[in-house]
Amino acid sequence: MHLRTVFLLLLFVLCSVFLVVNWEGVMANVNVNLLYTEIQAPLGLILLLGPGLVILICLVYGFVQQAALSMELRRVNKQLQQARDLAQKAEQSRFVELKNEMQKQILELQNQSASRHSSLIAAVNGLQSAVDESAQETVNSLSASVGEVEDRLSQLVEMAAGKDISIGEKKIEDTTKEK
C-alpha cells in the first residue's frame, strides 16, 4: 500500500470514531434557516450529508473519468498494437523482398558463373584440340623428316656400298676410281 492510502484510511477511521463518540450532539434538533423557511432538523446531520453528497458526486465523477480514461487508454493501446503489427509486417515484407532480391542475384551470379565455366571449358577444349593438332603436325613433320633422312641414308648406304668412305679426316675416297 502507498503511504497516501494509509494516511487517508487513518483519517477516515479517526473521523468515524469522532462521529460515533459525538452522535448525540450530531443528532440534536435545532432551528435551521433555509433562507425561505425555518425547520427543525439535526444540524450535524445536515452538515454531514452536504459534504458527503459533494464527496459522493466527486467520487462518481472521478470513477467516470477513470473509466473514460481507461477506455481511451485501451483504444490507444489497440491502435499502438495495430501500428506495431503493421510495422512488423512491413519489416517482414522488407526482409522477404531482400531475401528474394538476394536469391535472384545469387541465381544470376550462378548463371553467369555457369556460362563463364562453360565458355572456359570450351576455350580449354579448343586449346587442347589446337595443341593436339599442333602436336600431330609436329609428329607428322618429324616423321616426314625422319623418313627423308632414312631415305637419304638408304641412298647413301647404297652409294657407299660400291665406294670406300673414310670419315676420320673428313675425306671421302672413291674406291671405284682407284681400282
C-alpha positions as CSV (number, residue, x, y, z in Angstrom):
1,M,0.0,0.0,0.0
2,H,1.0,3.5,-0.7
3,L,1.7,5.9,2.2
4,R,-1.1,8.2,0.9
5,T,-3.7,5.4,1.0
6,V,-2.7,4.5,4.6
7,F,-3.0,8.2,5.6
8,L,-6.5,8.5,4.1
9,L,-7.7,5.3,5.8
10,L,-6.3,6.5,9.1
11,L,-8.1,9.9,8.7
12,F,-11.4,8.1,7.8
13,V,-11.2,5.9,10.9
14,L,-10.5,8.9,13.1
15,C,-13.4,10.9,11.7
16,S,-15.7,7.8,12.1
17,V,-14.7,7.4,15.7
18,F,-15.3,11.2,16.4
19,L,-18.7,10.9,14.8
20,V,-19.7,7.8,16.8
21,V,-18.5,9.4,20.1
22,N,-20.5,12.6,19.4
23,W,-23.5,11.0,17.8
24,E,-26.0,12.6,20.3
25,G,-24.7,16.1,19.6
26,V,-24.8,15.5,15.8
27,M,-28.4,14.3,16.0
28,A,-29.7,17.1,18.3
29,N,-32.6,19.1,16.8
30,V,-32.1,22.8,16.2
31,N,-33.8,25.5,14.2
32,V,-32.2,25.6,10.8
33,N,-32.8,28.6,8.5
34,L,-33.1,27.7,4.8
35,L,-33.5,31.4,3.7
36,Y,-37.1,31.0,2.7
37,T,-38.3,28.9,5.7
38,E,-37.2,27.6,9.0
39,I,-37.2,23.9,10.0
40,Q,-36.4,21.8,13.0
41,A,-33.6,19.3,12.0
42,P,-30.4,17.9,13.3
43,L,-27.7,20.4,12.2
44,G,-24.9,17.9,12.5
45,L,-26.7,15.5,10.1
46,I,-27.2,18.3,7.6
47,L,-23.6,19.3,7.9
48,L,-22.5,15.7,7.3
49,L,-24.9,15.0,4.5
50,G,-23.9,18.1,2.5
51,P,-20.2,17.4,2.2
52,G,-20.9,13.7,2.0
53,L,-23.1,14.3,-1.1
54,V,-20.4,16.5,-2.6
55,I,-17.8,13.8,-2.0
56,L,-20.1,11.2,-3.5
57,I,-20.6,13.3,-6.6
58,C,-16.8,13.9,-6.9
59,L,-16.2,10.1,-6.5
60,V,-18.8,9.2,-9.2
61,Y,-17.2,11.9,-11.4
62,G,-13.8,10.5,-10.7
63,F,-14.9,6.9,-11.5
64,V,-16.5,8.1,-14.8
65,Q,-13.3,10.0,-15.7
66,Q,-11.2,6.9,-14.8
67,A,-13.4,4.7,-16.9
68,A,-13.3,7.1,-19.8
69,L,-9.5,7.3,-19.4
70,S,-9.2,3.5,-19.2
71,M,-11.3,3.1,-22.4
72,E,-9.2,5.7,-24.2
73,L,-6.0,4.0,-23.0
74,R,-7.3,0.7,-24.2
75,R,-8.2,2.2,-27.6
76,V,-4.8,3.8,-27.9
77,N,-3.1,0.5,-26.9
78,K,-5.1,-1.3,-29.6
79,Q,-4.0,1.4,-32.1
80,L,-0.4,1.1,-30.9
81,Q,-0.6,-2.7,-31.2
82,Q,-2.0,-2.4,-34.7
83,A,0.8,0.1,-35.6
84,R,3.4,-2.3,-34.2
85,D,1.8,-5.2,-36.1
86,L,1.8,-3.2,-39.3
87,A,5.4,-2.1,-38.8
88,Q,6.4,-5.7,-38.1
89,K,4.6,-6.9,-41.2
90,A,6.3,-4.2,-43.2
91,E,9.6,-5.2,-41.8
92,Q,9.0,-8.8,-42.5
93,S,7.9,-7.8,-46.0
94,R,11.2,-5.9,-46.5
95,F,13.1,-9.0,-45.2
96,V,11.2,-11.2,-47.7
97,E,11.9,-8.7,-50.5
98,L,15.5,-8.5,-49.6
99,K,15.7,-12.3,-49.4
100,N,14.0,-12.6,-52.8
101,E,16.4,-10.0,-54.3
102,M,19.4,-11.7,-52.8
103,Q,18.2,-15.1,-54.2
104,K,17.7,-13.5,-57.6
105,Q,21.2,-12.0,-57.5
106,I,22.7,-15.3,-56.3
107,L,20.9,-17.1,-59.2
108,E,22.2,-14.6,-61.7
109,L,25.7,-15.0,-60.3
110,Q,25.4,-18.8,-60.6
111,N,24.1,-18.5,-64.1
112,Q,27.0,-16.1,-65.0
113,S,29.4,-18.5,-63.3
114,A,28.0,-21.5,-65.2
115,S,28.2,-19.6,-68.5
116,R,31.7,-18.5,-67.8
117,H,32.6,-22.0,-66.8
118,S,31.2,-23.5,-69.9
119,S,32.9,-20.8,-72.1
120,L,36.2,-21.6,-70.3
121,I,35.7,-25.3,-70.8
122,A,35.0,-24.6,-74.5
123,A,38.2,-22.5,-74.7
124,V,40.2,-25.1,-72.9
125,N,38.8,-27.8,-75.2
126,G,39.6,-25.5,-78.2
127,L,43.2,-25.0,-76.9
128,Q,43.5,-28.7,-76.3
129,S,42.4,-29.6,-79.8
130,A,44.8,-26.9,-81.2
131,V,47.7,-28.4,-79.1
132,D,46.7,-31.9,-80.3
133,E,46.6,-30.7,-83.9
134,S,50.0,-28.9,-83.4
135,A,51.5,-32.0,-81.8
136,Q,50.1,-34.2,-84.6
137,E,51.5,-31.8,-87.2
138,T,54.9,-31.8,-85.4
139,V,54.8,-35.6,-85.2
140,N,53.9,-35.8,-88.9
141,S,56.6,-33.3,-89.7
142,L,59.2,-35.2,-87.7
143,S,58.0,-38.4,-89.2
144,A,58.4,-37.0,-92.7
145,S,61.8,-35.6,-91.8
146,V,62.9,-38.9,-90.3
147,G,61.5,-40.6,-93.4
148,E,63.5,-38.3,-95.6
149,V,66.6,-38.8,-93.5
150,E,66.1,-42.5,-93.7
151,D,65.6,-42.4,-97.5
152,R,68.7,-40.3,-97.9
153,L,70.6,-42.6,-95.5
154,S,69.5,-45.5,-97.6
155,Q,70.6,-43.8,-100.7
156,L,73.9,-43.0,-99.1
157,V,74.3,-46.6,-97.9
158,E,73.6,-47.8,-101.4
159,M,76.0,-45.4,-102.9
160,A,78.6,-46.2,-100.3
161,A,78.3,-49.9,-101.0
162,G,80.4,-49.5,-104.0
163,K,82.8,-46.9,-102.6
164,D,85.2,-46.8,-99.7
165,I,84.4,-43.9,-97.4
166,S,86.7,-42.7,-94.7
167,I,85.3,-40.3,-92.1
168,G,88.4,-39.8,-90.0
169,E,89.8,-36.8,-91.8
170,K,86.7,-35.9,-93.5
171,K,87.9,-37.3,-96.7
172,I,85.8,-39.4,-98.9
173,E,87.7,-41.6,-101.2
174,D,86.2,-43.1,-104.1
175,T,87.3,-46.7,-104.2
176,T,86.0,-47.1,-107.7
177,K,88.5,-44.5,-109.1
178,E,91.5,-46.3,-107.6
179,K,90.5,-49.6,-109.0
